[in-house]
Amino acid sequence: MKTDTTEKGLEALITQHLCLVNAFEERHFSNYNREECVDEELLFNFLQATQEKDVLKLQTIHGSNFRSKLLYRLNNQIKTFGIIEVLRKGITDNNIKLKLFFDKPVSNLNEKDLALYNQNNFSVTRQVHYSTQNENSLDLVVFINGLPIITFELKNELTKQTVKDAIKQYKTNRDPREELFRLGRCMVHFAVDSEQIWMATHLKGENTYFLPFNKGYNNGAGNPPNQNGIKTDYLWKDILTKDRLTNIIQNYVQLFEEETEKMLPDGKVKKEKVKKLIFPRYHQIDAVDKLLSNAKENGTGKRYLIQHSAGSGKSNSISWLAHQLVGLFDKNNENTVFDTVIVVTDRKVLDAQIRNNIKQFEQVKGVVEAITEGSKQLKTALEEGKKIIITTIQKFPYIVNEIGELPGNKFAIIIDEAHSSQSGNTAGKLNETLNKQGEEEQENDDEWTGEDDIVEIVKGRKMLTNASYFAFTATPKNKTLELFGEKYNDNGKDKFKAFHLYSMKQAIEENFILDVLQNYTTYQSYYALLKKIEDDPAYDKNKAQKKLKIFVESHSHAIAKKTALMVDHFMDNVIRKSKINGLAKAMIVTSSRRNAVKYKKAFDKYLVDTGNPYKAIVAFSGEIDGQTEAALNHFSSAAIPDEFKKSEFRFLIVANKYQTGFDQPLLHTMYVDKKLGGVNAVQTLSRLNRTTAGKKDTFVLDFANDADEIKKSFDPFFETTILGEATDPNKLFDLQSSLDAFQVYTPEQVQEFSQKMVTNLPVDQLHSILDAAAEVFRTSLTEEQQDDFRAKCKTYVRLYVFLAQIVPFINPYLERLYLFLNHLQNKLGKQRDEDLAQGILDNIDMDSYRLQKEGEFNIQLQQGDELKPIPTDMRGGAAEPEMEYLSNIVKAFNDRFGTQFTNEDKVKKMTEDLMADVAQDAEFANAFRHSDEQNAKITFEEVLKRKLIDHIETNFEVFKEFNDNKEFRDFFAGTMFKIMQKDFLRFNANR
């Protein structure tokens, strides 16, 4: 007999494994009751076997209608609450509670519960005829106690049908109005072939949204080759086991109602409540289960780095992990591993999201406490034994100092976006707070000394043995990898990697995020400067070049040109092409708060001048030149995210704000006028990667970076991020020796200062010790030695804070020296080089400026280079400035950035400056306001000629033509006067 290579063969293979290996029961499709969506025989057998007394009571109440009335009540509850809620909580009929499913107990302590769990009946039925309207059938359906929970459509490549055909079948041939396909009736629908698995939780015809349920291959989409069978057999071998399915029902699947915002075709936002059913993706189950398994086996004191890309569903993963860590028992199934789970998150939006997600699973009210009111609330939550505590990293440094002795001494600390939460002292604060071993030892030791205090501070800075850390990030930095990553040996070298990976590459290939580098256009600006003084002073060449670059790119003429280019590009290539169904928005990334303000004003003016219906919002912190974002936007800072949702606001101009953590799926285009690199480049550009209906691509126009620089920033985070080597702790000892050798301080001073500090003596006693050392620094060291000492001091403080968390040494002197130097460096004054480029901007002016497209790129990413450990460079001092004459600096600058300018460029620049001068002339302004048009024009021509002489050096050709050629003079003056009539108020607006 030949092997069956059709989908029937795959159907038989899966069924056989489920029954022979996973102990499912195979049922015939004739056992399925289509009207009631149930295998009646299995359901009533289960109820009779596990709850006989309650069944008898109901039989007495309902009499001969017992079955039909119970099925009616059951279906009513499933329609109202969904299958998951019914399986978790059961139903009540005539005040009699019936369980439809028995959970697996978390420990072996309760044998009765274990016996009930083993009475659950898991079954599978082939070719289930589900409809009362036709004879359509599903390839497979999995049941628990007679209730359907999963449906399958199977395909086989060998018959030229794939998972895409299975998806199409669900979309076109499976009527969502059928009772079996009602939202919440089943927990998931799988489309399966031998290569891939896709899933949907809500059938909506052509609008059904299928997600991949694949393992990933080569850090991308798909599944790896399987030497022992079909690539997708993990579904029935690993996922569809009794224990795994029970765990998914108990701890993962959620049916809930949430308020969503729907964008209408006219751009208005409509709020509506929508029911959603969430089934975990493969990498989420895999990550959480592996973390739980490792913590169960190894107990507290471990560190885990989870590198999950944007689009990975991180907040759900964190919720599922936190919820299950609370009830996790040790490997002997006797004691819980953790007493308290603390979730630390940077983002207030995520704080609320995680809080709501975790509360979905609360069996008992009050398990979760979100710290919204500060330290007292946190302290109370701990004292009351709250199991899950959620706080933001912004609150944590302020509230940890007020926390007293914590009732639980075993902690799971989940950190969202670990690179921002755990760099430096914040982590140390968190550790010191949770470490109460010091007080316990103090009670048992009569000879407690200041030395013990120092040792305890060191221990406090270390990663605690009574806590495990679970750090989530998409873009791990070198520090993050070394603090939380898994150490492994590669050819004799210690390296670090994440415990679990869901890569940017996989997220892009699975369409959870968009590839923001697919349409990347770079522009180069070309400009020339002129020297406007006769003298030729000398300046520091490098500093001067930097100042000139900033001057040019921040010049109002350059800002205006770039603004026009951006708005015109957006209208032509985004709005007129109806990107995201005509709802697309743009972000403008600026290099400074001052430039953000300039851009806001330039955008406002250009949008009005061109009759554009759209508006711009600016976002920056604090105030600049007396201006705030609230004053410029005419609404509060807190309202920016909600205002930006409105259709009229299409441009968001930012300066170090909304570049990380800001989630607006309608962002389609980004204009970059700021140098970006490393993690900052990835996080900023990733604001565009969120998907939404109608969003098929993104666009970046970059004035400041080239494509190769951006590729170098993205590559390390595209697949798996590796730290190439560990930080060498000997560098700390080398720094200590070098610093001691300067003899700025004595060991006795270090000892005395640190002792007074830890025993909380008055601050004046600390100043005298620091002042003595600072005096030696100023009087005994040369200028070069002072620079060197400052640099080494700064490096020591930074390196110690980091190494003290991970290196197993406890060296009291290193800690004392850290305390001393951390305060001494504030007494030494900042290293202020003389600004040898000061005044250069007063002596130059911009001659001309234009933008030229450099190239359009589809940047292809690949596995990046390994990261380097944190720098421990001990060199100090400043490089000798290279002095250069102003004329040579301007020439070098023009050679470097300039090109052959057309007369048109120069005339435009000169004309704009000239018109501003004329408009602000008191004689002309008076004539323009109070005379008739003829007299105003005569005055205009006289003032114009006078002002043109002031611009003779800027463009002699124009002046000569004006002076010698009457025809040109009449044309030029007439044209300028028409412009002046239209723009007089604009030229005087900034007076």
Long-range contacts (C-beta under 8 A, 24 or more apart in sequence): 5-156, 5-158, 5-159, 6-156, 6-158, 6-159, 7-139, 7-154, 7-155, 7-156, 7-159, 7-161, 9-156, 10-154, 10-155, 10-156, 10-192, 10-193, 10-194, 10-230, 11-126, 11-127, 11-139, 11-140, 11-154, 12-126, 13-230, 14-124, 14-140, 14-152, 14-154, 14-235, 14-236, 15-124, 15-126, 15-140, 17-233, 17-236, 17-237, 18-124, 18-142, 18-236, 18-240, 19-124, 21-237, 22-122, 22-236, 22-240, 22-241, 22-242, 23-122, 23-242, 24-122, 24-123, 24-124, 24-142, 25-121, 25-122, 25-123, 25-124, 26-123, 26-124, 26-125, 26-126, 27-123, 27-124, 27-125, 27-143, 28-125, 29-125, 29-126, 29-127, 29-128, 29-129, 29-137, 31-125, 32-125, 32-128, 32-129, 32-130, 32-141, 34-129, 34-130, 34-131, 34-132, 35-132, 36-71, 36-75, 37-75, 37-130, 37-147, 37-148, 37-179, 37-180, 37-185, 38-71, 38-74, 38-146, 38-147, 38-148, 39-123, 39-125, 39-143, 39-146, 39-147, 40-67, 40-71, 40-146, 41-146, 42-121, 42-123, 42-143, 42-145, 42-146, 43-145, 43-146, 43-147, 44-146, 45-121, 45-146, 46-119, 46-120, 46-121, 46-145, 46-146, 47-98, 49-119, 50-99, 50-102, 50-116, 50-119, 51-98, 51-99, 54-96, 54-97, 54-98, 55-98, 57-96, 58-93, 58-94, 58-96, 58-98, 61-94, 61-96, 69-93, 74-100, 78-147, 78-184, 78-185, 79-182, 79-184, 79-185, 81-184, 81-255, 82-183, 82-184, 82-185, 82-255, 82-277, 83-147, 83-149, 83-184, 83-185, 83-186, 83-187, 84-184, 84-187, 84-249, 84-253, 84-254, 84-255, 84-277, 85-255, 86-147, 87-144, 87-147, 87-149, 87-249, 88-249, 88-250, 100-145, 100-147, 101-144, 101-145, 101-249, 103-246, 103-250, 104-243, 104-246, 104-247, 104-250, 106-327, 106-328, 106-329, 106-333, 107-329, 107-333, 107-334, 108-333, 109-333, 109-334, 117-246, 120-144, 120-145, 120-242, 120-246, 121-145, 121-146, 122-242, 122-245, 130-178, 130-180, 131-175, 131-178, 133-175, 133-178, 136-173, 136-174, 142-240, 142-245, 144-245, 144-249, 148-180, 148-185, 148-186, 149-186, 149-187, 149-188, 149-245, 149-249, 150-186, 150-187, 150-188, 150-189, 150-190, 150-240, 151-180, 151-186, 151-189, 151-190, 152-189, 152-190, 152-191, 152-192, 153-189, 153-190, 153-191, 153-192, 154-192, 154-193, 155-191, 155-192, 155-193, 156-193, 156-194, 157-193, 157-194, 157-195, 161-193, 162-193, 162-195, 162-196, 163-191, 163-192, 163-193, 163-195, 163-196, 163-197, 163-198, 166-191, 166-192, 166-193, 166-198, 167-191, 167-198, 167-208, 167-210, 170-200, 170-203, 170-208, 170-210, 171-203, 171-205, 171-206, 171-208, 172-205, 172-206, 174-203, 176-203, 176-204, 176-205, 176-208, 183-255, 183-275, 183-277, 184-255, 184-275, 184-277, 187-248, 187-249, 187-253, 187-277, 187-279, 188-253, 188-279, 190-235, 192-232, 192-235, 193-232, 194-230, 194-231, 194-232, 195-222, 195-223, 195-231, 195-232, 196-222, 196-223, 196-231, 196-232, 197-223, 197-232, 197-235, 197-282, 199-279, 201-276, 201-277, 201-278, 201-279, 202-276, 202-277, 211-281, 211-510, 212-281, 212-282, 212-510, 213-281, 213-282, 214-282, 214-510, 215-282, 215-283, 215-286, 216-282, 216-283, 216-502, 216-503, 216-506, 219-501, 219-503, 219-505, 219-506, 219-719, 219-720, 219-863, 220-503, 220-505, 220-506, 220-509, 221-506, 221-509, 221-510, 222-509, 239-285, 247-289, 248-279, 248-280, 248-285, 251-320, 251-323, 251-324, 251-361, 252-279, 252-280, 252-284, 252-285, 252-320, 253-277, 253-278, 253-279, 253-280, 254-278, 254-357, 254-360, 254-361, 256-360, 261-645, 263-583, 263-647, 263-666, 265-581, 265-582, 266-647, 267-582, 267-583, 267-646, 267-647, 267-648, 268-647, 269-645, 269-646, 278-316, 280-313, 280-316, 280-320, 281-313, 283-308, 283-312, 283-500, 283-502, 283-506, 284-312, 284-313, 284-316, 284-317, 284-320, 286-500, 287-317, 287-321, 287-500, 287-502, 288-317, 288-320, 288-321, 288-324, 290-499, 290-500, 291-321, 291-470, 291-499, 291-500, 292-321, 292-324, 292-325, 292-328, 294-499, 295-325, 295-328, 295-337, 295-338, 295-412, 295-468, 296-328, 296-329, 296-330, 296-331, 296-337, 297-331, 299-330, 299-337, 300-337, 300-338, 300-410, 300-411, 300-412, 300-465, 300-466, 300-467, 300-468, 301-463, 301-464, 301-465, 301-466, 301-467, 301-468, 302-468, 302-469, 303-463, 303-468, 303-469, 303-471, 303-483, 303-484, 303-485, 304-468, 304-469, 304-470, 304-471, 304-484, 304-499, 304-500, 305-418, 305-471, 305-473, 305-476, 305-480, 305-481, 305-484, 305-485, 305-486, 305-497, 305-498, 305-499, 306-470, 306-471, 306-472, 306-473, 306-498, 306-499, 306-500, 307-473, 307-474, 307-476, 307-498, 307-500, 307-501, 307-502, 307-503, 307-720, 307-721, 308-472, 308-473, 308-474, 308-500, 308-501, 308-502, 309-474, 309-502, 309-503, 309-504, 309-506, 309-507, 309-512, 309-513, 310-474, 310-504, 310-507, 310-513, 310-686, 310-689, 310-690, 311-507, 311-512, 311-513, 311-689, 311-690, 311-691, 312-474, 312-502, 312-507, 312-512, 314-416, 314-472, 314-474, 315-350, 315-353, 315-354, 315-357, 315-416, 316-357, 317-472, 318-343, 318-345, 318-354, 318-414, 318-416, 318-472, 319-354, 319-357, 319-358, 319-360, 319-361, 321-414, 321-470, 322-354, 322-358, 322-388, 322-412, 322-414, 323-358, 323-361, 323-388, 325-412, 325-414, 326-367, 326-387, 326-388, 336-410, 337-410, 337-412, 338-408, 338-410, 338-411, 338-412, 338-468, 339-407, 339-408, 339-409, 339-410, 339-411, 340-382, 340-386, 340-387, 340-388, 340-389, 340-406, 340-408, 340-410, 340-411, 340-412, 341-387, 341-388, 341-389, 341-411, 341-412, 341-413, 341-414, 342-389, 342-390, 342-391, 342-411, 342-412, 342-413, 342-414, 343-388, 343-389, 343-390, 343-391, 343-414, 343-416, 344-391, 344-392, 344-393, 344-396, 344-413, 344-414, 344-415, 344-416, 344-421, 344-430, 345-390, 345-391, 345-392, 345-393, 345-415, 345-416, 345-417, 345-421, 346-392, 346-393, 346-394, 346-416, 346-417, 346-420, 346-421, 346-661, 347-392, 347-416, 347-417, 347-661, 348-392, 349-661, 349-663, 350-416, 350-661, 351-390, 351-391, 351-392, 354-390, 354-416, 355-390, 358-388, 358-390, 371-395, 371-399, 374-398, 374-399, 375-399, 375-400, 375-401, 375-402, 375-403, 376-402, 378-403, 379-403, 379-404, 382-406, 382-407, 382-408, 383-407, 393-420, 393-421, 393-426, 396-426, 396-429, 396-430, 397-426, 397-429, 400-429, 400-430, 400-432, 400-433, 401-429, 401-433, 403-433, 405-436, 405-439, 406-434, 406-436, 409-436, 409-466, 410-466, 410-467, 411-464, 411-466, 411-467, 411-468, 412-467, 412-468, 412-470, 413-467, 413-468, 413-469, 413-470, 414-470, 414-472, 415-469, 415-470, 415-471, 415-472, 416-472, 417-472, 417-473, 417-474, 417-661, 418-471, 418-472, 418-473, 418-476, 418-480, 418-483, 418-484, 419-473, 419-475, 419-476, 419-477, 419-479, 419-480, 419-679, 420-660, 422-471, 422-479, 422-480, 422-483, 422-484, 423-477, 423-479, 423-480, 424-798, 424-801, 424-802, 425-801, 427-483, 427-805, 428-460, 428-461, 428-801, 428-804, 428-805, 431-460, 431-461, 431-462, 431-463, 431-464, 431-467, 431-805, 432-457, 432-460, 432-461, 434-464, 434-466, 434-467, 435-459, 435-460, 435-464, 435-466, 437-466, 450-755, 450-758, 450-759, 451-812, 453-758, 453-759, 454-754, 454-758, 454-812, 454-815, 454-816, 455-810, 455-812, 457-758, 457-815, 458-804, 458-810, 458-811, 458-812, 458-815, 459-810, 461-801, 461-804, 461-805, 462-804, 462-805, 462-806, 463-805, 463-806, 474-504, 474-682, 474-686, 474-717, 475-679, 475-682, 475-683, 475-717, 475-721, 476-717, 476-721, 477-679, 477-867, 478-723, 478-867, 478-868, 478-869, 478-870, 479-802, 479-870, 481-721, 481-722, 481-723, 481-867, 482-723, 482-726, 482-727, 482-802, 482-806, 482-869, 482-870, 483-802, 483-805, 483-806, 485-723, 487-726, 493-724, 493-725, 494-725, 494-726, 495-722, 495-723, 495-724, 495-725, 495-726, 495-866, 496-722, 496-723, 496-726, 497-720, 497-721, 497-722, 497-723, 498-720, 498-721, 501-719, 501-720, 503-718, 503-719, 503-720, 504-714, 504-717, 504-718, 504-719, 504-861, 505-718, 505-719, 505-861, 511-691, 512-691, 513-686, 513-689, 513-690, 513-691, 514-688, 514-689, 514-690, 514-691, 514-695, 514-697, 514-698, 515-689, 515-698, 516-670, 516-685, 516-686, 516-688, 516-689, 516-698, 516-700, 517-685, 517-700, 517-710, 517-711, 517-714, 517-857, 517-858, 517-859, 517-861, 518-697, 518-698, 518-858, 518-859, 519-697, 519-698, 519-699, 519-700, 519-856, 519-858, 520-700, 520-702, 520-707, 520-710, 520-856, 520-857, 520-858, 520-859, 521-699, 521-700, 521-701, 521-702, 521-853, 521-855, 521-856, 521-857, 522-701, 522-702, 522-703, 522-705, 522-706, 522-707, 522-853, 522-854, 522-855, 522-857, 523-565, 523-701, 523-702, 523-703, 523-851, 523-852, 523-853, 523-854, 524-851, 524-852, 524-854, 525-552, 525-553, 525-558, 525-703, 525-849, 525-850, 525-851, 525-852, 525-897, 526-849, 526-850, 526-851, 526-852, 526-897, 526-898, 526-899, 526-901, 527-552, 527-558, 527-846, 527-847, 527-848, 527-849, 527-850, 527-894, 527-897, 527-898, 528-846, 528-847, 528-848, 528-894, 528-897, 528-898, 528-901, 529-844, 529-845, 529-846, 529-847, 529-890, 529-893, 529-894, 530-844, 530-845, 530-846, 530-847, 530-890, 530-953, 530-954, 531-843, 531-844, 531-886, 531-887, 531-890, 532-843, 532-844, 532-845, 532-953, 533-843, 533-886, 535-843, 535-886, 536-885, 536-886, 536-887, 537-839, 537-843, 537-885, 537-886, 538-883, 538-884, 538-885, 538-886, 539-836, 539-837, 539-840, 539-883, 539-884, 539-886, 539-889, 540-835, 540-836, 540-837, 540-881, 540-882, 540-883, 540-884, 541-881, 541-882, 541-883, 541-884, 541-889, 541-892, 542-881, 542-882, 543-835, 543-836, 543-837, 543-881, 544-837, 544-840, 544-884, 544-889, 545-889, 545-892, 545-893, 545-896, 546-837, 547-837, 547-840, 547-841, 548-840, 548-841, 548-844, 548-889, 548-893, 549-897, 550-591, 551-841, 551-844, 551-846, 552-846, 552-849, 552-897, 553-591, 553-595, 553-673, 553-703, 553-704, 554-591, 554-592, 554-594, 554-595, 554-598, 555-846, 555-849, 556-598, 556-602, 557-846, 557-849, 557-909, 557-912, 558-846, 558-849, 559-595, 559-598, 559-599, 559-602, 560-602, 560-606, 561-849, 561-850, 561-851, 562-671, 562-673, 562-703, 562-851, 563-599, 563-602, 563-603, 563-606, 564-606, 565-851, 566-651, 566-671, 566-701, 567-603, 567-606, 567-607, 567-610, 567-612, 567-651, 569-669, 569-701, 570-650, 570-651, 570-669, 571-612, 573-699, 574-668, 574-669, 574-699, 575-650, 579-668, 579-669, 579-695, 579-697, 580-666, 580-668, 580-692, 580-694, 580-695, 581-693, 581-694, 583-647, 583-666, 583-694, 584-650, 584-666, 584-667, 584-668, 584-669, 584-695, 585-644, 585-649, 585-650, 585-651, 585-652, 585-664, 585-666, 585-667, 585-668, 585-669, 586-650, 586-651, 586-652, 586-667, 586-668, 586-669, 586-670, 586-671, 587-651, 587-652, 587-653, 587-654, 587-658, 587-667, 587-669, 587-670, 587-671, 587-687, 587-688, 588-616, 588-651, 588-652, 588-653, 588-654, 588-670, 588-671, 588-673, 589-654, 589-659, 589-670, 589-671, 589-672, 589-673, 589-674, 589-676, 589-684, 590-653, 590-654, 590-655, 590-673, 590-674, 591-655, 591-673, 591-674, 591-675, 591-704, 592-655, 593-620, 593-621, 593-622, 593-624, 593-655, 593-656, 594-624, 594-625, 595-655, 595-673, 596-620, 596-624, 596-653, 596-654, 596-655, 597-624, 597-625, 597-627, 597-632, 599-653, 599-673, 600-632, 600-653, 603-651, 603-653, 605-986, 613-648, 614-648, 614-649, 614-650, 614-651, 615-648, 615-649, 615-650, 615-651, 616-649, 616-650, 616-651, 616-652, 616-653, 617-643, 617-644, 617-649, 617-651, 617-652, 617-653, 618-653, 618-654, 619-652, 619-653, 619-654, 619-655, 619-657, 619-658, 620-654, 620-655, 620-656, 620-657, 621-656, 621-657, 658-687, 659-683, 659-684, 659-687, 660-684, 662-687, 663-690, 664-690, 665-690, 665-691, 665-692, 665-695, 666-692, 666-695, 668-695, 668-697, 668-698, 668-699, 669-698, 669-699, 669-700, 669-701, 670-698, 670-699, 670-700, 670-701, 671-700, 671-701, 671-702, 671-703, 672-700, 672-701, 672-702, 672-703, 672-704, 672-705, 673-703, 673-704, 674-704, 675-704, 675-705, 676-704, 676-705, 676-709, 676-710, 676-713, 677-709, 677-713, 678-713, 679-713, 679-717, 680-713, 681-705, 681-709, 681-710, 681-713, 681-714, 682-713, 682-714, 682-717, 685-710, 685-714, 703-851, 706-854, 707-855, 707-857, 707-859, 710-859, 711-859, 711-860, 711-861, 712-864, 714-859, 714-861, 714-864, 715-861, 715-862, 715-863, 715-864, 715-865, 716-864, 716-865, 716-866, 716-867, 717-864, 718-861, 718-862, 718-863, 718-864, 719-862, 719-863, 719-864, 720-863, 721-864, 721-867, 722-866, 722-867, 723-866, 723-867, 723-869, 724-865, 724-866, 724-867, 724-868, 724-869, 725-868, 725-869, 726-869, 727-799, 727-802, 727-803, 727-869, 727-870, 727-872, 728-869, 728-872, 729-803, 729-807, 729-809, 731-799, 731-872, 731-874, 732-796, 732-799, 732-800, 732-803, 732-814, 732-872, 734-874, 735-792, 735-795, 735-796, 735-799, 735-872, 735-874, 736-796, 736-813, 736-814, 736-817, 738-792, 738-874, 739-789, 739-792, 739-793, 739-796, 739-817, 739-821, 742-781, 742-785, 742-789, 743-776, 743-780, 744-773, 744-776, 744-777, 744-780, 744-781, 744-789, 745-773, 745-776, 745-820, 745-824, 747-813, 749-773, 749-820, 750-813, 750-816, 750-817, 750-820, 751-816, 753-816, 753-819, 753-820, 753-823, 754-815, 754-816, 754-819, 754-820, 757-819, 758-819, 766-823, 770-823, 770-824, 770-827, 771-827, 773-824, 773-827, 774-824, 774-827, 774-828, 777-828, 784-877, 786-828, 787-831, 787-876, 787-877, 787-878, 788-875, 788-876, 788-877, 789-828, 789-876, 790-825, 790-828, 790-831, 790-876, 791-831, 791-874, 791-875, 791-876, 791-877, 792-874, 792-876, 793-821, 793-824, 793-825, 793-828, 794-825, 795-871, 795-872, 795-873, 795-874, 796-821, 797-821, 797-822, 797-825, 798-870, 799-870, 799-872, 802-870, 831-878, 833-878, 833-881, 836-881, 836-883, 840-886, 840-889, 843-886, 844-886, 844-890, 845-954, 846-909, 847-901, 847-906, 847-909, 847-954, 848-901, 848-905, 848-906, 848-908, 848-909, 849-905, 849-909, 850-901, 850-905, 852-899, 903-957, 906-954, 906-955, 906-958, 907-955, 907-958, 909-954, 910-951, 910-954, 910-955, 910-958, 911-976, 913-951, 913-954, 914-944, 914-947, 914-948, 914-951, 914-976, 915-976, 915-979, 915-980, 915-983, 915-987, 916-987, 917-947, 917-950, 917-951, 918-943, 918-944, 918-947, 918-976, 918-980, 919-980, 919-983, 919-984, 919-987, 919-988, 920-987, 920-988, 920-991, 921-947, 925-988, 928-980, 928-984, 937-973, 937-977, 940-973, 940-976, 940-977, 940-980, 941-973, 941-977, 944-973, 944-976
